[in-house]
Amino acid sequence: MLSRLLGTFMAKRGQFYTHRTNGAQLVRQWMYWGEDELARSLRDGNHGLVDSASTTWLLILDDIGFSADRTGFITNALGEILNRRAGKWTFLTSNLFVEEWAKRDPRIASRMLRDGNRVVRFDCRDFALRQIRKAA
């Protein structure tokens, strides 16, 4: 939900974020991907997506670790994207904590923690599952 809200916030401003500074106008592109959509696009052969996701000003990746990845293809692509995004605005959400990522793929956990990145841990029930409990 959090990454969708950020994506919705940015979408209301258009595909490009415009910022005026000292008389100049900076135009910056951003991207939002749910990991299932990212995985499907990569599997369908959109390998230029790694370059696009690596260079965009802001990247929002929702629910990383969600897709089944028996071959490691998606995890490798994610690792490459995160490696190339060092020092750039990147917003990730996952149902896996950093400790779980460290067991699954230490490269991903390392990239989450390096360069002064901030990891915020929310330990709560899934939104949809909370709705089921309220209805019961």
Secondary structure per residue as TSV (DSSP state, phi and psi in degrees):
chain	resnum	aa	ss	phi	psi
A	1	M	-	360.0	-40.5
A	2	L	H	-62.9	-45.5
A	3	S	H	-69.2	-34.0
A	4	R	H	-64.2	-39.9
A	5	L	H	-63.2	-42.6
A	6	L	H	-64.1	-43.1
A	7	G	H	-61.2	-41.9
A	8	T	H	-64.0	-43.0
A	9	F	H	-57.4	-47.2
A	10	M	H	-69.9	-38.0
A	11	A	H	-62.7	-32.8
A	12	K	T	-64.1	-19.4
A	13	R	T	-97.3	-0.7
A	14	G	-	97.6	174.8
A	15	Q	S	-68.2	-20.8
A	16	F	E	-117.8	140.0
A	17	Y	E	-96.6	125.4
A	18	T	E	-110.6	132.6
A	19	H	E	-134.4	127.5
A	20	R	E	-95.0	133.8
A	21	T	E	-148.3	129.4
A	22	N	T	46.9	43.9
A	23	G	T	80.4	-12.6
A	24	A	E	-95.2	161.2
A	25	Q	E	-121.4	117.9
A	26	L	E	-94.6	130.0
A	27	V	E	-115.8	122.5
A	28	R	E	-126.6	133.5
A	29	Q	E	-91.6	147.9
A	30	W	E	-133.2	163.1
A	31	M	E	-139.4	146.8
A	32	Y	E	-125.3	130.2
A	33	W	E	-138.1	131.8
A	34	G	E	-78.9	143.4
A	35	E	H	-61.3	-33.2
A	36	D	H	-63.4	-39.6
A	37	E	H	-68.2	-41.9
A	38	L	H	-60.8	-47.3
A	39	A	H	-61.5	-45.9
A	40	R	H	-61.8	-43.5
A	41	S	H	-64.5	-41.8
A	42	L	H	-66.1	-42.6
A	43	R	H	-64.7	-28.8
A	44	D	T	-80.5	0.7
A	45	G	T	101.4	6.8
A	46	N	-	-81.0	68.6
A	47	H	T	-75.4	-16.8
A	48	G	H	-66.5	-14.9
A	49	L	H	-61.0	-35.6
A	50	V	H	-60.8	-44.1
A	51	D	H	-65.1	-45.9
A	52	S	H	-61.1	-47.3
A	53	A	H	-66.9	-27.7
A	54	S	H	-76.7	-26.8
A	55	T	H	-106.3	-13.8
A	56	T	S	-64.0	154.0
A	57	W	S	-63.7	-46.7
A	58	L	E	-130.1	130.1
A	59	L	E	-120.1	126.6
A	60	I	E	-112.8	116.4
A	61	L	E	-115.4	119.0
A	62	D	E	-101.1	131.4
A	63	D	S	63.5	46.6
A	64	I	T	-66.4	144.9
A	65	G	T	91.4	0.2
A	66	F	-	-75.3	-42.9
A	67	S	S	-74.9	143.6
A	68	A	-	-65.0	132.0
A	69	D	-	-139.7	67.2
A	70	R	T	-62.6	-31.6
A	71	T	T	-90.9	-15.6
A	72	G	S	85.1	2.4
A	73	F	H	-60.0	-48.4
A	74	I	H	-69.0	-42.1
A	75	T	H	-62.6	-40.5
A	76	N	H	-62.9	-42.9
A	77	A	H	-63.7	-42.7
A	78	L	H	-61.7	-44.0
A	79	G	H	-59.8	-41.6
A	80	E	H	-65.0	-43.9
A	81	I	H	-58.9	-49.9
A	82	L	H	-65.0	-36.8
A	83	N	H	-63.3	-42.6
A	84	R	H	-77.9	-12.3
A	85	R	T	-94.7	9.8
A	86	A	T	-51.4	128.0
A	87	G	T	82.8	4.7
A	88	K	S	-112.0	156.1
A	89	W	E	-67.0	118.5
A	90	T	E	-138.9	129.8
A	91	F	E	-121.1	117.8
A	92	L	E	-117.8	143.2
A	93	T	-	-126.2	149.4
A	94	S	-	-157.3	149.6
A	95	N	S	-83.6	-1.0
A	96	L	S	-102.7	134.6
A	97	F	-	-78.6	165.1
A	98	V	H	-56.1	-38.6
A	99	E	H	-61.3	-38.8
A	100	E	H	-70.3	-36.4
A	101	W	H	-65.1	-36.4
A	102	A	H	-61.6	-35.2
A	103	K	H	-75.9	-38.7
A	104	R	H	-74.5	-48.9
A	105	D	-	-158.7	101.0
A	106	P	H	-58.5	-25.9
A	107	R	H	-62.7	-41.1
A	108	I	H	-66.6	-47.2
A	109	A	H	-59.3	-42.6
A	110	S	H	-60.7	-43.1
A	111	R	H	-70.3	-25.6
A	112	M	H	-70.3	-31.2
A	113	L	H	-98.5	-17.5
A	114	R	S	-80.3	169.8
A	115	D	T	55.0	34.4
A	116	G	T	74.3	13.6
A	117	N	-	-60.8	154.4
A	118	R	-	-113.6	128.5
A	119	V	-	-108.8	124.0
A	120	V	-	-110.9	124.6
A	121	R	-	-103.7	121.9
A	122	F	-	-112.8	121.3
A	123	D	-	-108.9	93.5
A	124	C	-	-147.4	167.1
A	125	R	-	-73.3	150.9
A	126	D	-	-56.0	140.4
A	127	F	H	-56.6	-48.1
A	128	A	H	-63.6	-39.0
A	129	L	H	-66.9	-32.1
A	130	R	H	-66.0	-35.9
A	131	Q	H	-65.2	-37.3
A	132	I	H	-62.9	-43.5
A	133	R	H	-63.7	-40.2
A	134	K	H	-64.2	-37.7
A	135	A	H	-71.5	-25.1
A	136	A	-	-77.2	360.0
